[in-house]
């Protein structure tokens, strides 16, 4: 059995205390919640002043490889290093041999920092004082350097993730608030028109927290009802912003006395002014007169609403109109549709998210299926129950790939 001299034992004790003090220094800095820059300065001081490292380059990975710390080496040399390309296969402390590209020859060792079974960082060190503390060779210091590097860099990663979490939580709260605000723009069932002339139902489900669909009802007076449905191209926040702005514009402009073609010209101008060239709206708008039972409408490239006649068992598509809003600076031509609804009928307006919804992981809910489900003798309330049940547009349905909005109007006969 080899016996160590008292001098060697004492030296090892000094080294252990020295390293322990450095680790204590690092953990205290972390506990004091120092910034990432301050932690880097502590780390640099330990490597250069305490461990006498002459050259160092630290690369950390978050979404991509980034330089955290560089010292003792030329910028020209550092700029040539491609971590992902040159070091991706290194997962343990490695001596830099001539097998690696020449750009690494200024260093002596590569030290990986492993976190959750992945390489979080690479430490390149060079010009090590191998006689430090009487310890030789230099490799005896490497595991300790790896240890303190792991402590520092994992602490930095945790700070980054925590900051990211705070940002995500703040964004989530903002999205929840935006969703609540947007939901206020969409009529709820209790506020939908219900009277001796009509019954209505509505449904709204954005693909994300907020979306680019919109529908509305406006009671102009005792005789006239305005209603509309629209869909901005795209989803999420950009679509929601455009639609919110559009809703405010529509509410300001839509009056029973304004001709629908003139209204569409003004709305098109507003959309062009407030959105980029690749964004546009498909839109359907109508005015129904309870007394004359006349429905005037314009369909701006929206999916044609379905009008079902109970007595005749016939379905009509409301197609007349123009191109989508925002597609061109000026709308070439606008046709106003007009229909008299003398008999018991019901109308369904919807956005394309409804007919693009997959069912049973095999098919889409196309217009044919929708027409078959809608064209029955059931009233509008029961029809909506069937639509929602058959299409299964619950919030947990993974087949939802777009915003979904729909509303229905049942036009009652005077005898009802």
C-alpha positions in Angstrom: 0.0 0.0 0.0 1.4 3.4 -1.0 1.9 5.8 1.8 1.5 9.5 1.1 3.8 12.0 2.8 2.4 14.6 5.2 3.3 17.3 2.7 1.3 15.7 -0.1 -1.7 15.2 2.3 -1.5 18.8 3.4 -1.3 20.0 -0.2 -4.4 17.9 -1.1 -6.2 19.4 1.9 -5.3 22.9 0.8 -6.5 22.1 -2.8 -9.8 20.7 -1.6 -10.4 23.7 0.6 -9.5 26.0 -2.2 -12.0 24.3 -4.6 -14.6 24.2 -1.9 -14.3 27.9 -1.3 -14.7 28.6 -5.0 -17.8 26.5 -5.2 -19.2 28.3 -2.1 -18.4 31.6 -3.8 -20.3 30.6 -6.9 -23.4 29.3 -5.0 -23.5 32.5 -3.0 -23.5 34.5 -6.2 -26.3 32.4 -7.5 -28.3 32.7 -4.3 -27.9 36.4 -4.4 -29.8 36.3 -7.7 -27.0 38.1 -9.6 -27.7 38.9 -13.3 -26.4 36.7 -16.0 -23.7 39.3 -16.8 -22.6 39.4 -13.2 -22.5 35.6 -13.0 -20.3 35.6 -16.1 -17.9 38.1 -14.5 -17.7 35.9 -11.4 -17.0 32.9 -13.7 -14.4 34.7 -15.7 -12.6 35.9 -12.5 -12.5 32.3 -11.1 -11.0 30.9 -14.4 -8.5 33.6 -14.9 -7.5 34.8 -11.5 -8.1 31.7 -9.3 -7.4 28.9 -11.8 -4.9 30.8 -14.0 -6.6 29.9 -17.3 -5.0 32.0 -20.1 -7.6 31.5 -22.9 -11.3 30.7 -22.8 -14.3 30.6 -25.0 -17.7 29.7 -23.7 -20.6 28.7 -26.1 -24.1 28.1 -24.8 -27.1 26.6 -26.7 -30.6 28.0 -26.2 -32.3 28.1 -29.6 -28.9 28.3 -31.3 -25.3 28.4 -30.3 -24.2 31.7 -28.9 -20.9 33.0 -27.5 -21.2 33.8 -23.8 -17.6 34.6 -22.9 -14.4 35.0 -24.9 -11.0 36.1 -23.6 -7.4 35.7 -24.5 -8.1 34.7 -28.1 -8.4 36.8 -31.3 -11.8 37.7 -32.7 -10.6 36.3 -36.1 -10.1 32.9 -34.6 -13.4 32.9 -32.7 -15.4 33.9 -35.8 -14.2 30.8 -37.6 -15.5 28.4 -34.9 -18.7 26.7 -35.8 -19.8 24.8 -32.7 -22.7 22.9 -34.2 -20.6 21.8 -37.1 -17.3 21.0 -35.3 -18.2 19.8 -31.8 -21.7 18.3 -32.0 -20.3 14.8 -31.4 -18.2 15.7 -28.3 -19.9 14.7 -25.0 -16.9 14.3 -22.6 -13.8 16.3 -21.8 -11.6 16.1 -24.9 -8.0 17.0 -25.5 -7.7 19.1 -28.6 -5.6 17.1 -31.0 -4.6 17.9 -34.6 -7.6 15.8 -35.7 -9.8 18.8 -35.0 -9.8 21.8 -37.4 -6.9 24.2 -37.0 -9.2 26.9 -35.6 -9.2 24.9 -32.3 -5.4 24.5 -32.0 -5.2 27.7 -29.9 -6.9 25.8 -27.1 -5.9 22.8 -25.1 -9.2 21.2 -24.0 -12.9 21.1 -24.8 -15.2 20.7 -21.8 -18.9 19.9 -22.4 -21.5 21.0 -19.9 -24.2 18.3 -19.8 -27.8 19.2 -18.7 -30.7 16.8 -18.9 -28.8 14.4 -21.1 -28.0 17.1 -23.6 -24.9 19.3 -24.2 -25.9 22.7 -22.9 -22.5 24.4 -23.4 -18.9 23.9 -24.5 -16.0 25.4 -22.7 -12.8 25.8 -24.7 -9.7 26.5 -22.5 -6.0 27.0 -23.2 -2.7 28.1 -21.7 -3.3 26.2 -18.5 -0.7 26.6 -15.7 0.0 22.9 -15.1 2.1 23.7 -12.0 -0.7 25.5 -10.3 -1.0 24.5 -6.6 1.7 21.9 -7.3 -0.8 19.8 -9.3 0.5 18.2 -12.5 -0.6 17.3 -15.1 -3.3 19.9 -16.0 -6.0 17.3 -16.6 -6.4 17.1 -12.8 -8.1 20.5 -12.9 -10.5 19.7 -15.8 -13.2 17.9 -13.8 -13.3 20.7 -11.3 -13.6 23.3 -14.2 -16.4 21.2 -15.6 -18.1 21.2 -12.2 -18.0 24.9 -11.7 -18.9 25.5 -15.4 -21.9 23.2 -15.0 -23.1 25.1 -11.8 -22.7 28.5 -13.5 -24.2 27.7 -16.9 -27.1 25.6 -15.6 -27.9 28.5 -13.2 -27.9 30.9 -16.2 -30.1 28.5 -18.1 -32.5 28.4 -15.2 -32.6 32.2 -15.1 -33.3 32.3 -18.8 -36.1 29.7 -18.6 -37.6 31.5 -15.6 -37.5 34.8 -17.5 -39.1 33.1 -20.5 -41.7 31.6 -18.2 -42.6 35.1 -16.9 -42.9 36.4 -20.4 -45.1 33.5 -21.4 -47.3 33.9 -18.3 -47.6 37.7 -19.1 -48.4 36.9 -22.7 -51.0 34.2 -21.6 -52.7 36.8 -19.4 -52.7 39.3 -22.2 -54.2 36.7 -24.6 -56.8 35.8 -22.0 -57.8 39.4 -21.7 -57.8 39.9 -25.5 -60.0 36.8 -25.7 -62.5 38.2 -23.2 -62.5 41.5 -25.0 -63.1 39.8 -28.4 -65.8 37.6 -26.9 -67.6 40.8 -26.0 -67.6 41.7 -29.7 -69.3 38.4 -30.5 -73.0 38.3 -29.5 -73.8 35.7 -26.9 -76.9 33.6 -27.1 -78.9 35.7 -24.6 -78.3 38.9 -26.6 -79.3 37.4 -30.0 -82.6 38.7 -31.5 -85.6 36.7 -30.5 -89.1 38.0 -31.3 -92.4 37.2 -33.1 -90.7 37.4 -36.5 -87.4 35.5 -36.0 -85.4 33.1 -33.7 -81.6 33.1 -33.8 -78.7 30.9 -32.7 -75.0 31.5 -32.8 -71.7 29.7 -32.2 -68.1 31.0 -32.0 -64.9 29.1 -31.4 -61.4 30.6 -32.3 -58.6 28.2 -33.3 -56.3 30.0 -30.8 -57.3 32.2 -27.9 -58.4 34.9 -30.3 -59.2 34.6 -34.0 -60.2 36.3 -37.2 -63.9 35.3 -37.4 -66.7 37.7 -36.6 -70.5 37.8 -36.7 -72.9 40.3 -35.5 -76.6 41.3 -35.3 -77.7 45.0 -35.2 -81.3 45.9 -34.4 -81.8 49.1 -36.3 -85.4 49.7 -35.3 -88.7 47.8 -34.8 -88.8 46.8 -38.5 -85.2 46.2 -39.7 -82.4 43.9 -38.6 -78.9 44.0 -39.8 -76.6 40.9 -39.6 -73.2 39.9 -41.0 -70.4 37.3 -40.8 -66.8 37.6 -41.8 -63.5 35.8 -41.9 -60.0 37.3 -42.1 -57.4 35.3 -44.0 -55.1 33.7 -41.5 -55.5 33.0 -37.8 -54.3 34.3 -34.4 -53.3 37.8 -33.3 -52.8 39.4 -36.8 -56.3 38.2 -38.0 -57.9 39.2 -34.7 -56.5 42.8 -34.9 -57.8 43.3 -38.4 -61.2 41.9 -37.5 -61.5 44.0 -34.3 -60.7 47.1 -36.3 -63.1 46.0 -39.0 -65.9 45.4 -36.5 -65.5 49.0 -35.1 -65.6 50.4 -38.7 -68.7 48.3 -39.6 -70.6 49.4 -36.5 -69.8 53.0 -37.3 -70.9 52.8 -41.0 -73.7 50.2 -41.1 -77.1 52.0 -41.2 -80.4 50.9 -42.8 -80.3 54.0 -45.0 -76.9 53.4 -46.5 -77.1 51.4 -49.8 -75.2 48.1 -49.4 -73.0 48.6 -52.4 -71.9 52.0 -51.1 -71.2 50.4 -47.7 -69.1 47.7 -49.3 -67.0 50.3 -51.1 -66.3 52.1 -47.8 -65.5 48.9 -46.0 -63.1 47.8 -48.7 -61.3 51.0 -48.4 -60.9 50.7 -44.7 -59.6 47.1 -45.0 -57.1 48.2 -47.6 -55.9 51.0 -45.4 -55.6 49.0 -42.2 -54.1 45.7 -43.4 -51.2 44.4 -45.5 -51.8 43.4 -49.1 -51.9 39.6 -48.3 -54.7 40.0 -45.8 -58.3 40.2 -46.9 -61.8 39.4 -45.6 -64.6 37.2 -47.0 -67.8 38.8 -45.8 -71.6 38.4 -45.9 -74.0 41.2 -44.9 -77.7 41.4 -44.9 -80.7 43.6 -43.9 -84.0 42.0 -43.2 -87.3 43.9 -43.0 -89.9 42.2 -40.7 -92.8 43.9 -42.4 -92.0 43.4 -46.1 -90.1 40.1 -45.3 -87.5 41.2 -47.8 -83.9 40.3 -47.3 -81.2 42.4 -49.1 -77.6 41.1 -49.0 -74.1 41.2 -50.4 -71.8 38.2 -50.4 -68.1 39.3 -50.7 -66.6 35.9 -51.7 -67.9 34.3 -48.5 -69.2 30.8 -48.3 -72.8 31.2 -49.5 -75.3 31.0 -46.6 -77.9 28.3 -46.8 -81.6 29.4 -47.0 -84.0 26.5 -46.4 -87.7 26.7 -47.1 -89.7 24.4 -44.7 -92.8 24.2 -47.0 -91.0 23.4 -50.2 -88.1 21.5 -48.7 -85.7 23.5 -50.9 -82.3 25.0 -50.2 -81.1 28.2 -51.8 -77.5 29.5 -51.8 -77.1 33.3 -51.3 -74.3 34.0 -53.7 -74.8 37.5 -55.2 -72.2 40.1 -54.3 -68.6 40.9 -55.1 -64.9 40.0 -54.5 -63.5 39.8 -50.9 -62.8 43.0 -49.0 -59.2 44.1 -49.3 -58.4 41.9 -52.4 -58.2 45.0 -54.6 -58.1 48.7 -54.0 -61.4 49.1 -55.8 -64.2 46.6 -56.1 -64.9 46.1 -59.9 -68.6 45.3 -59.5 -71.1 44.8 -56.7 -74.4 42.9 -57.1 -77.0 43.3 -54.4 -79.1 40.2 -53.8 -82.7 40.5 -52.8 -85.2 37.8 -51.8 -88.6 37.8 -50.3 -89.1 35.2 -47.6 -92.9 34.7 -47.6 -92.8 31.2 -46.1 -91.4 29.6 -43.0 -87.6 29.4 -43.6 -84.3 29.2 -41.9 -80.9 30.7 -42.8 -77.4 29.4 -41.9 -74.3 31.6 -42.2 -70.9 30.1 -41.4 -67.1 30.5 -41.9 -64.8 28.0 -43.7 -63.5 26.5 -40.4 -66.7 24.6 -40.2 -66.5 22.9 -43.5 -62.8 22.2 -43.2 -63.2 20.4 -40.0 -62.2 16.7 -40.0 -64.5 14.1 -38.8 -63.5 10.6 -37.7 -59.9 11.4 -38.8 -61.0 10.7 -42.4 -63.1 13.4 -44.0 -64.0 17.0 -44.0 -67.4 18.4 -43.0 -68.1 19.7 -46.5 -71.0 21.8 -47.8 -72.9 18.6 -48.8 -72.9 17.2 -45.3 -73.7 20.7 -43.9 -76.7 21.1 -46.3 -78.0 17.6 -45.4 -77.8 18.3 -41.7 -79.3 21.8 -42.0 -82.1 21.0 -44.5 -84.6 19.4 -42.1 -87.9 20.3 -40.6 -86.3 21.0 -37.2 -86.4 24.5 -35.8 -83.2 26.5 -35.7 -82.4 25.6 -32.1 -82.6 21.9 -32.6 -80.8 22.2 -35.9 -77.9 23.9 -34.1 -77.8 21.1 -31.5 -77.5 18.6 -34.3 -74.8 20.6 -36.0 -72.7 20.9 -32.9 -73.2 17.2 -32.0 -72.5 15.8 -35.4 -69.5 18.0 -36.1 -68.2 17.7 -32.6 -66.7 21.2 -32.5 -65.8 21.1 -28.8 -62.7 22.9 -27.7 -60.8 19.6 -27.2 -61.3 18.5 -30.8 -57.9 18.3 -32.3 -59.4 18.3 -35.8 -60.2 22.1 -35.4 -57.8 23.7 -37.9 -59.3 27.1 -38.2 -61.6 29.6 -36.5 -65.3 28.4 -36.5 -68.3 30.7 -36.5 -71.9 30.1 -37.5 -75.3 31.6 -36.8 -78.8 30.7 -37.9 -82.0 32.7 -38.3 -85.4 31.1 -38.4 -87.9 33.3 -40.2 -91.4 32.7 -38.8 -94.7 32.9 -40.7 -97.3 35.4 -39.5 -99.5 32.4 -38.6 -96.9 31.1 -36.1 
